[in-house]
């Protein structure tokens, strides 16, 4: 059985490509200065957490965020934790997607069971690889892990562990957690980083 008992899941900070507006998916974009501030604020919020392992995806916005938090400690890069590839929607805003692909956009918004991102990575394959990445964390020997990842990856991990659908994954720079109780995983608290950012700005 895995020693892992608690996972803190943090979404990377904002990027130079405005990740709060654009669907970068597997595109590799760097953190913006605002994103670095978000992660530093998150670090203060996480300062009381006991963390034995910090992991990230190989995409720059993920590992750069993790490196800020890890300090001199190593960051484990897990290729399976890349965000899903949005296909021809990569780099577009929701408004641009709606204008270019109104029918597919509507299917996406309605959460149609058979929806797939056009020319993108099949969602079932995405979920399977994220779970493979999670197995690496489970077999690491760590009891407490911090995973600095992407919105879709965080949602997939939480849903896989808890068996519950997640309506909203953390926003940029926010974190949530899951804790193992016996054989079951429970969704924990969610951060409120905007006040932390306001405090940092002050």
Secondary structure, DSSP 8 states (H G I E B T S, - for coil): -----EEEEEE---BTT-TTTB--TTS---B-HHHHHHHHHHHHHTTT---SEEEE-SSHHHHHHHHHHHTTS--EE-GGG-----GGGTT-BHHHHHHH-HHHHHHHHTT-TT---TTS--HHHHHHHHHHHHHHHHTS--SEEEEEE-HHHHHHHHHHHH----S----TT-EEEEEEETTEEEEEEE--HHHHHHHHH-
